[in-house]
């Protein structure tokens, strides 16, 4: 029984990390419009480039432009992602569009 559960866990993990690409445009993703629920009205959409994807920590290191709602200048910083599907298919150097805010005190791509 433990072997079956372990095998299922391994298969789930492998499927989660397979590079599944979306058909938007070559290496371009819009997190807020295609993968996450739309952010609340008034959230600015920010352009960024993925520098690192950490599936275990559910984080993205993103080099991004100014984030006006957070009074954050352009920089490279790690954002938490709450939806596992959002992470699938993303790779370093992918261009993305996203919104950001603090969720429970954690900087999060929403």
C-alpha positions as CSV (number, residue, x, y, z in Angstrom):
1,X,0.0,0.0,0.0
2,X,2.8,2.4,0.9
3,X,4.5,1.6,-2.4
4,X,1.4,2.5,-4.4
5,X,1.0,5.8,-2.5
6,X,4.7,6.6,-3.1
7,X,4.4,5.8,-6.8
8,X,1.3,8.0,-7.1
9,X,3.2,10.8,-5.3
10,X,6.2,10.5,-7.6
11,X,3.9,10.5,-10.7
12,X,2.1,13.6,-9.4
13,X,5.4,15.3,-8.8
14,X,6.8,14.4,-12.3
15,X,3.6,15.7,-13.9
16,X,3.8,18.9,-11.9
17,X,7.3,19.7,-13.2
18,X,6.9,18.8,-16.8
19,X,7.3,21.9,-19.0
20,X,3.8,22.5,-20.2
21,X,3.7,25.5,-22.5
22,X,0.8,27.8,-23.2
23,X,0.0,29.0,-26.7
24,X,0.0,32.8,-26.0
25,X,3.2,33.8,-27.7
26,X,6.6,32.4,-27.7
27,X,7.9,32.6,-24.1
28,X,5.3,35.1,-23.1
29,X,2.8,34.6,-20.2
30,X,0.2,36.8,-18.6
31,X,-0.2,35.6,-15.1
32,X,-3.1,37.8,-14.3
33,X,-5.1,37.0,-17.4
34,X,-4.3,33.4,-18.2
35,X,-3.3,31.6,-15.1
36,X,-4.5,33.4,-12.0
37,X,-7.9,34.9,-11.2
38,X,-8.1,38.5,-12.4
39,X,-6.7,40.9,-9.8
40,X,-9.1,43.4,-8.2
41,X,-9.8,46.5,-10.2
42,X,-7.1,49.1,-9.9
43,X,-4.2,46.7,-9.8
44,X,-1.5,47.7,-12.3
45,X,-0.2,45.0,-14.6
46,X,3.6,44.9,-14.5
47,X,6.0,43.5,-17.2
48,X,8.7,41.2,-16.0
49,X,11.2,38.5,-16.9
50,X,11.4,35.2,-14.9
51,X,14.9,34.7,-13.6
52,X,14.2,31.6,-11.4
53,X,11.4,29.1,-10.8
54,X,11.2,27.3,-7.4
55,X,8.4,24.8,-7.6
56,X,9.1,23.5,-4.0
57,X,8.9,26.9,-2.5
58,X,6.2,28.1,-4.9
59,X,8.2,31.2,-5.8
60,X,9.3,33.1,-8.9
61,X,12.4,35.4,-9.0
62,X,11.2,38.1,-11.3
63,X,13.1,41.1,-12.8
64,X,10.2,43.6,-13.2
65,X,9.3,47.2,-13.9
66,X,7.9,49.6,-11.4
67,X,5.0,48.3,-9.2
68,X,3.1,51.5,-8.5
69,X,0.6,50.0,-6.0
70,X,3.5,48.8,-3.8
71,X,5.6,51.9,-4.4
72,X,8.3,49.5,-5.6
73,X,10.9,50.6,-8.2
74,X,12.1,48.3,-10.9
75,X,14.2,45.5,-9.5
76,X,14.7,41.7,-9.3
77,X,12.9,40.1,-6.3
78,X,11.1,36.9,-5.3
79,X,7.3,36.7,-5.4
80,X,5.2,33.9,-3.8
81,X,2.7,32.3,-6.1
82,X,-0.4,30.7,-4.5
83,X,-1.6,28.6,-7.5
84,X,0.5,25.6,-8.6
85,X,-0.9,25.8,-12.1
86,X,0.5,29.3,-12.5
87,X,4.0,27.8,-12.1
88,X,3.7,25.1,-14.7
89,X,5.5,25.7,-17.9
90,X,7.4,28.8,-16.6
91,X,11.1,28.9,-17.1
92,X,13.9,31.4,-16.7
93,X,13.9,34.1,-19.4
94,X,10.1,33.9,-20.0
95,X,8.5,37.3,-20.3
96,X,5.4,37.7,-18.1
97,X,2.8,40.2,-17.2
98,X,1.5,40.1,-13.6
99,X,0.0,42.1,-10.7
100,X,1.5,42.0,-7.2
101,X,0.4,42.7,-3.6
102,X,1.1,41.6,-0.1
103,X,-1.1,38.6,0.8
104,X,-0.9,37.7,4.5
105,X,2.2,39.8,4.7
106,X,4.0,38.0,1.9
107,X,4.9,39.6,-1.4
108,X,2.7,37.7,-3.9
109,X,2.1,37.6,-7.7
110,X,-1.7,37.8,-8.0
